[in-house]
Amino acid sequence: MIEAVLQVDIPDGWVHDISSKFDVPVRILDCIPFGEKGARSFVELECDDPEMQRIVSKAIEEHPDVCKWESSVTEDGRVRGVALLTKCRACTAILRSDCYLRSAKTKGGGLVEWHVIATREGALGQLIKELQQNGCTIKLLSKKKVDDSSFVTRRQETAVRAALERGYYDYPRKVSLQEMAKSFGVTASTMGEILQRGERNIIREYFRTKM
């Protein structure tokens, strides 16, 4: 497998517009398809100023590409939410390639830094070509081979971290599996599977590094 870091500029997209307008880093924690061209994005605003959080949240909610925006403030004061998108060129390109978008974070000026996992060299090239054909500007920042024997995906990491922070692993539990599923925009069974796989891979990786 190959891990690559791409600098991506998708003109006219909601992430591009928010990044260009506000000095608030936006992290795309996960993105899954919705409908024929849309997507459901799990987003975090790296900002602890309540007023700026309100302003950026309102800008996201009012963007033409966003048909629904639901958010809440975490214990550490950041905003996490789910944006339901009517169109998403990034998600479409990812789906047409054998690549996985592990994480994405805005860098200002409309630029987004993607951390991508590709099954092979050709899959990465296919993704870059697809994005360029859709009018995106791409710059390959780094590329390396990775061991996938105990690879923890970004989605698994995000889910397990959120479950830990919200008290899912406390006794008694402070949040149910159903509540976790709702915040991620998935079914309870899917949420349980994500957590179980994430827990397994995290534990496996822990013991591998201790040996």
Residue frames relative to the residue before (quaternion, step in Angstrom):
aa qw qx qy qz dx dy dz
M 1.0000 0.0000 0.0000 0.0000 0.00 0.00 0.00
I 0.2719 -0.7633 0.5706 0.1331 3.55 -1.22 0.57
E 0.1625 -0.7563 0.6254 0.1026 3.55 -1.00 0.85
A 0.0039 -0.8142 0.5785 -0.0492 3.56 -0.73 1.07
V 0.2390 -0.7279 0.6231 0.1575 3.53 -1.26 0.58
L 0.0762 -0.8093 0.5823 -0.0117 3.56 -0.68 1.16
Q 0.2616 -0.7026 0.6330 0.1928 3.53 -1.16 0.67
V 0.0542 -0.8407 0.5362 -0.0522 3.56 -0.44 1.25
D 0.0582 -0.7624 0.6439 0.0286 3.54 -1.06 0.84
I 0.0426 -0.7944 0.6053 -0.0260 3.56 -0.44 1.28
P 0.2862 -0.8032 0.4929 0.1734 3.62 -0.08 1.24
D 0.8417 0.2207 -0.1852 0.4566 3.54 -1.21 0.75
G 0.5291 0.6181 -0.4278 0.3938 3.61 1.22 0.03
W 0.6515 -0.5483 0.3468 0.3933 3.58 -1.17 0.45
V 0.6389 0.5178 -0.3361 0.4590 3.61 1.00 -0.75
H 0.6228 0.5398 -0.3236 0.4649 3.58 1.02 -0.86
D 0.7027 0.4801 -0.2758 0.4468 3.57 0.82 -1.00
I 0.6574 0.4969 -0.3119 0.4728 3.60 0.96 -0.82
S 0.6640 0.5102 -0.2983 0.4580 3.57 0.97 -0.89
S 0.6633 0.5069 -0.3019 0.4603 3.58 1.04 -0.76
K 0.7344 0.4580 -0.2269 0.4466 3.57 1.03 -0.80
F 0.8141 0.2220 -0.0823 0.5302 3.59 0.99 -0.82
D 0.3791 -0.7044 0.5546 0.2292 3.55 -1.13 0.71
V 0.4528 0.6429 -0.4651 0.4067 3.54 0.78 1.15
P 0.3583 -0.7448 0.5153 0.2268 3.62 -0.47 1.12
V 0.1447 -0.7701 0.6185 0.0592 3.54 -1.01 0.92
R 0.1586 -0.7844 0.5956 0.0696 3.57 -0.80 1.05
I 0.2477 -0.7238 0.6253 0.1539 3.55 -0.98 0.94
L 0.2122 -0.8225 0.5188 0.0966 3.57 -0.24 1.27
D 0.7813 -0.1042 0.0758 0.6107 3.55 1.16 -0.60
C 0.0430 -0.7874 0.6148 0.0115 3.55 -1.20 0.55
I 0.0103 0.7967 -0.6027 0.0450 3.57 -0.70 1.10
P 0.5869 -0.6157 0.3921 0.3503 3.60 -1.06 0.68
F 0.0538 -0.7664 0.6398 0.0204 3.54 -1.22 0.62
G 0.8196 0.0438 -0.0771 0.5661 3.57 -0.54 1.17
E 0.7653 -0.3729 0.2618 0.4547 3.57 -1.23 -0.44
K 0.8282 0.1523 -0.0481 0.5371 3.60 0.92 -0.88
G 0.6247 0.5968 -0.3216 0.3875 3.57 1.25 -0.33
A 0.2035 -0.7614 0.6018 0.1290 3.52 -1.36 -0.09
R 0.2760 -0.7019 0.6237 0.2054 3.52 -1.35 0.33
S 0.0907 -0.8284 0.5528 -0.0018 3.57 -0.46 1.23
F 0.2540 -0.7292 0.6187 0.1446 3.54 -1.02 0.93
V 0.0637 -0.8583 0.5029 -0.0800 3.53 -0.37 1.35
E 0.1053 -0.7679 0.6267 0.0801 3.55 -1.19 0.61
L 0.2429 -0.7412 0.6085 0.1462 3.57 -0.97 0.90
E 0.2679 -0.7719 0.5567 0.1501 3.59 -0.65 1.10
C 0.4684 0.6306 -0.4511 0.4236 3.54 0.44 1.30
D 0.1589 -0.8095 0.5596 0.0796 3.60 -0.87 0.91
D 0.4903 0.6270 -0.4398 0.4160 3.58 1.28 0.34
P 0.4178 -0.7496 0.4474 0.2517 3.63 -0.38 1.19
E 0.6598 0.5124 -0.3207 0.4465 3.60 0.95 -0.80
M 0.6707 0.4709 -0.2981 0.4894 3.58 0.95 -0.85
Q 0.5882 0.5594 -0.3637 0.4569 3.58 1.06 -0.66
R 0.6651 0.5046 -0.2967 0.4636 3.57 0.95 -0.91
I 0.6624 0.5184 -0.3025 0.4483 3.58 0.95 -0.91
V 0.6916 0.4665 -0.2790 0.4756 3.58 0.86 -0.98
S 0.6279 0.5336 -0.3356 0.4566 3.60 0.98 -0.80
K 0.6569 0.5061 -0.3091 0.4657 3.58 0.98 -0.83
A 0.6391 0.5238 -0.3200 0.4635 3.58 1.07 -0.80
I 0.6325 0.5133 -0.3276 0.4787 3.59 1.03 -0.77
E 0.6690 0.5219 -0.2945 0.4397 3.56 0.87 -1.00
E 0.7454 0.4160 -0.2157 0.4742 3.59 1.00 -0.81
H 0.4699 0.6770 -0.4597 0.3309 3.61 1.22 -0.07
P 0.5831 -0.6270 0.3930 0.3354 3.64 -0.96 0.84
D 0.6707 0.5048 -0.3045 0.4501 3.61 1.09 -0.64
V 0.6930 0.4702 -0.2590 0.4813 3.60 1.22 -0.45
C 0.1675 -0.8060 0.5616 0.0832 3.57 -0.61 1.12
K 0.7968 0.0382 -0.0357 0.6020 3.59 1.26 -0.29
W 0.0105 -0.7877 0.6155 -0.0226 3.57 -1.00 0.87
E 0.0191 0.7836 -0.6184 0.0567 3.57 -0.66 1.16
S 0.0543 0.8260 -0.5540 0.0881 3.59 -0.73 1.04
S 0.0728 -0.7626 0.6396 0.0642 3.53 -1.35 0.27
V 0.4690 -0.6674 0.5072 0.2782 3.57 -1.27 0.44
T 0.3811 -0.7323 0.5229 0.2124 3.58 -0.87 1.00
E 0.7061 -0.4586 0.3293 0.4274 3.57 -1.31 0.16
D 0.7135 0.4265 -0.2623 0.4902 3.59 1.06 -0.63
G 0.6440 -0.5972 0.2973 0.3745 3.58 1.26 0.39
R 0.5622 0.5925 -0.4045 0.4114 3.60 1.22 0.11
V 0.4229 -0.6842 0.5326 0.2632 3.54 -1.28 0.38
R 0.0197 -0.7611 0.6483 0.0064 3.53 -0.98 0.94
G 0.1106 0.8121 -0.5637 0.1027 3.52 -0.95 0.85
V 0.3933 -0.6809 0.5649 0.2503 3.52 -1.37 0.16
A 0.1500 -0.7809 0.6038 0.0559 3.56 -0.78 1.11
L 0.2040 -0.7605 0.6071 0.1069 3.57 -0.75 1.06
L 0.1494 -0.8434 0.5159 0.0146 3.54 -0.44 1.31
T 0.4377 -0.6904 0.5141 0.2597 3.56 -1.05 0.79
K 0.7861 0.0083 -0.0124 0.6180 3.58 1.20 -0.50
C 0.0309 0.7912 -0.6093 0.0425 3.55 -1.14 0.65
R 0.2727 -0.7932 0.5261 0.1404 3.57 -0.18 1.30
A 0.6159 0.5560 -0.3479 0.4364 3.58 1.06 -0.70
C 0.6766 0.4933 -0.2913 0.4627 3.56 0.87 -0.97
T 0.6368 0.5364 -0.3202 0.4520 3.57 1.00 -0.85
A 0.6652 0.5049 -0.2979 0.4624 3.56 0.95 -0.91
I 0.6378 0.5270 -0.3230 0.4595 3.58 0.98 -0.85
L 0.6686 0.5189 -0.3021 0.4387 3.58 0.91 -0.93
R 0.6981 0.4675 -0.2735 0.4682 3.60 1.07 -0.68
S 0.6996 0.3954 -0.2654 0.5327 3.57 1.28 0.02
D 0.4785 -0.6248 0.5168 0.3371 3.57 -1.29 0.19
C 0.4451 0.6652 -0.4624 0.3814 3.54 0.77 1.13
Y 0.2151 -0.7495 0.6133 0.1257 3.51 -1.29 0.49
L 0.3206 -0.7372 0.5649 0.1859 3.56 -0.83 1.02
R 0.2464 -0.8094 0.5184 0.1240 3.56 -0.21 1.29
S 0.7724 -0.1817 0.1278 0.5950 3.59 0.98 -0.80
A 0.0726 -0.7724 0.6284 0.0567 3.54 -1.30 0.35
K 0.0067 0.8016 -0.5960 0.0458 3.55 -1.00 0.84
T 0.4567 -0.6895 0.4906 0.2745 3.56 -0.93 0.93
K 0.2166 -0.7835 0.5747 0.0950 3.54 -1.16 0.74
G 0.6287 -0.5355 0.3333 0.4549 3.57 1.25 0.24
G 0.8090 0.2795 -0.2034 0.4754 3.54 -1.20 0.51
G 0.6740 -0.5075 0.2918 0.4506 3.57 1.19 0.45
L 0.5756 0.6052 -0.3715 0.4054 3.59 1.27 -0.14
V 0.1137 -0.7708 0.6246 0.0528 3.53 -1.17 0.74
E 0.2644 -0.7531 0.5825 0.1538 3.56 -0.99 0.87
W 0.1585 -0.8011 0.5756 0.0418 3.54 -0.63 1.21
H 0.1604 -0.7163 0.6675 0.1253 3.55 -1.17 0.73
V 0.0410 -0.8413 0.5349 -0.0666 3.53 -0.36 1.30
I 0.1979 -0.7344 0.6357 0.1319 3.55 -1.16 0.73
A 0.0770 -0.7994 0.5957 0.0067 3.58 -0.77 1.07
T 0.4982 -0.6706 0.4619 0.2979 3.56 -0.99 0.80
R 0.7938 -0.0195 0.0422 0.6065 3.57 1.18 -0.58
E 0.7066 -0.4715 0.3264 0.4146 3.56 -1.28 0.31
G 0.6650 0.5278 -0.3037 0.4324 3.56 0.94 -0.91
A 0.6218 0.5492 -0.3437 0.4400 3.59 1.08 -0.70
L 0.6367 0.5172 -0.3242 0.4713 3.57 1.03 -0.77
G 0.6521 0.5121 -0.3060 0.4678 3.57 0.98 -0.85
Q 0.6333 0.5320 -0.3221 0.4607 3.57 1.05 -0.79
L 0.6456 0.5225 -0.3165 0.4583 3.58 0.98 -0.84
I 0.6613 0.5053 -0.3013 0.4654 3.58 0.89 -0.95
K 0.6537 0.5179 -0.3067 0.4587 3.58 0.95 -0.90
E 0.6469 0.5268 -0.3113 0.4550 3.59 0.96 -0.91
L 0.6668 0.4970 -0.3016 0.4662 3.58 0.93 -0.89
Q 0.6583 0.5116 -0.3085 0.4580 3.58 0.95 -0.87
Q 0.6442 0.5215 -0.3156 0.4620 3.58 1.02 -0.77
N 0.6866 0.4526 -0.2666 0.5026 3.57 1.23 -0.51
G 0.6445 -0.5794 0.3046 0.3953 3.56 1.22 0.43
C 0.5020 0.6548 -0.4212 0.3765 3.58 1.24 0.28
T 0.3288 -0.7072 0.5891 0.2113 3.55 -1.22 0.58
I 0.0703 -0.8244 0.5611 -0.0255 3.57 -0.70 1.15
K 0.0238 -0.7670 0.6411 0.0131 3.54 -1.11 0.80
L 0.3109 -0.7477 0.5596 0.1764 3.58 -0.75 1.07
L 0.2137 -0.8169 0.5283 0.0886 3.58 -0.47 1.23
S 0.7886 -0.1279 0.1000 0.5931 3.58 1.04 -0.77
K 0.0419 -0.7836 0.6198 0.0051 3.54 -1.29 0.44
K 0.1410 0.7866 -0.5909 0.1111 3.60 -0.93 0.90
K 0.4929 -0.6270 0.5088 0.3239 3.54 -1.26 0.43
V 0.1272 -0.7951 0.5909 0.0497 3.58 -1.08 0.79
D 0.4596 -0.6482 0.5368 0.2835 3.53 -1.27 0.54
D 0.2010 -0.8254 0.5200 0.0890 3.60 -0.58 1.12
S 0.3641 0.7701 -0.4746 0.2217 3.62 1.21 0.15
S 0.8034 0.0781 -0.0394 0.5889 3.61 1.07 -0.64
F 0.2086 0.8326 -0.4906 0.1503 3.53 1.11 0.73
V 0.2367 -0.7548 0.6000 0.1193 3.55 -0.88 1.01
T 0.3235 -0.7609 0.5251 0.2017 3.59 -0.53 1.12
R 0.6411 -0.5307 0.3849 0.3990 3.54 -1.23 0.45
R 0.6310 0.5402 -0.3361 0.4440 3.56 1.02 -0.79
Q 0.6537 0.5037 -0.3104 0.4718 3.59 0.96 -0.86
E 0.6521 0.5217 -0.3090 0.4551 3.56 0.92 -0.92
T 0.6636 0.5097 -0.2969 0.4600 3.57 0.92 -0.93
A 0.6719 0.5091 -0.2952 0.4498 3.57 0.94 -0.93
V 0.6819 0.4783 -0.2925 0.4698 3.59 0.87 -0.93
R 0.6411 0.5190 -0.3248 0.4628 3.59 0.98 -0.80
A 0.6611 0.4993 -0.3042 0.4702 3.59 0.95 -0.90
A 0.6396 0.5266 -0.3200 0.4596 3.58 1.01 -0.83
L 0.6500 0.5137 -0.3063 0.4689 3.57 1.02 -0.82
E 0.6850 0.4962 -0.2805 0.4536 3.57 0.90 -0.98
R 0.7412 0.4214 -0.2294 0.4695 3.59 1.00 -0.77
G 0.5858 -0.6402 0.3448 0.3579 3.59 1.28 0.12
Y 0.3057 0.7653 -0.5125 0.2413 3.59 1.17 0.47
Y 0.7306 0.4095 -0.2266 0.4973 3.58 1.09 -0.71
D 0.4814 0.6486 -0.4467 0.3848 3.61 1.28 0.13
Y 0.2271 -0.7475 0.5984 0.1776 3.54 -1.30 0.27
P 0.4559 -0.3329 -0.7947 0.2231 1.53 -1.04 2.26
R 0.6427 -0.5420 0.3767 0.3889 3.57 -1.21 0.44
K 0.3485 -0.7393 0.5442 0.1894 3.54 -1.07 0.85
V 0.7710 0.1602 -0.1051 0.6074 3.57 1.25 -0.30
S 0.3947 -0.7347 0.5066 0.2188 3.57 -0.99 0.84
L 0.6521 -0.4931 0.3955 0.4185 3.55 -1.31 0.25
Q 0.6278 0.5443 -0.3291 0.4487 3.58 1.05 -0.76
E 0.6598 0.4982 -0.3033 0.4738 3.59 1.01 -0.82
M 0.6192 0.5249 -0.3330 0.4798 3.57 1.07 -0.76
A 0.6530 0.5273 -0.3080 0.4480 3.57 0.92 -0.94
K 0.6518 0.5265 -0.3133 0.4470 3.58 0.95 -0.87
S 0.6727 0.4988 -0.3017 0.4557 3.58 0.96 -0.84
F 0.7078 0.4169 -0.2548 0.5102 3.61 1.18 -0.51
G 0.4478 -0.7202 0.4342 0.3038 3.58 1.26 -0.10
V 0.5939 0.5289 -0.3777 0.4743 3.60 1.12 0.71
T 0.6092 -0.5292 0.4242 0.4111 3.58 -1.30 0.07
A 0.6553 -0.5183 0.3753 0.4014 3.56 -1.26 0.38
S 0.6495 0.5210 -0.3242 0.4490 3.60 0.98 -0.79
T 0.6439 0.5040 -0.3160 0.4811 3.59 1.04 -0.80
M 0.6345 0.5294 -0.3268 0.4586 3.58 0.99 -0.83
G 0.6544 0.5203 -0.3089 0.4536 3.56 0.96 -0.88
E 0.6514 0.5142 -0.3064 0.4662 3.57 1.04 -0.81
I 0.6378 0.5228 -0.3263 0.4619 3.60 0.98 -0.84
L 0.6734 0.4976 -0.2921 0.4622 3.58 0.91 -0.94
Q 0.6658 0.5157 -0.3073 0.4431 3.56 0.91 -0.92
R 0.6770 0.4724 -0.2961 0.4805 3.59 0.91 -0.87
G 0.6396 0.5282 -0.3229 0.4557 3.56 1.02 -0.79
E 0.6467 0.5199 -0.3127 0.4623 3.57 0.94 -0.91
R 0.6587 0.5202 -0.3046 0.4503 3.56 0.92 -0.94
N 0.7081 0.4629 -0.2713 0.4589 3.58 0.83 -0.97
I 0.6324 0.5205 -0.3335 0.4668 3.58 1.06 -0.71
I 0.6597 0.4939 -0.3045 0.4777 3.60 0.96 -0.87
R 0.6449 0.5263 -0.3157 0.4554 3.58 0.96 -0.87
E 0.6694 0.4922 -0.2929 0.4731 3.55 0.96 -0.90
Y 0.6125 0.5546 -0.3490 0.4422 3.60 1.04 -0.76
F 0.7239 0.4357 -0.2587 0.4683 3.57 0.78 -0.99
R 0.5917 0.5671 -0.3710 0.4367 3.58 1.13 -0.60
T 0.7002 0.4656 -0.2665 0.4710 3.60 0.95 -0.89
K 0.6575 0.5113 -0.3125 0.4568 3.60 1.23 -0.42
M 0.6048 0.5830 -0.3542 0.4108 3.60 1.22 -0.37
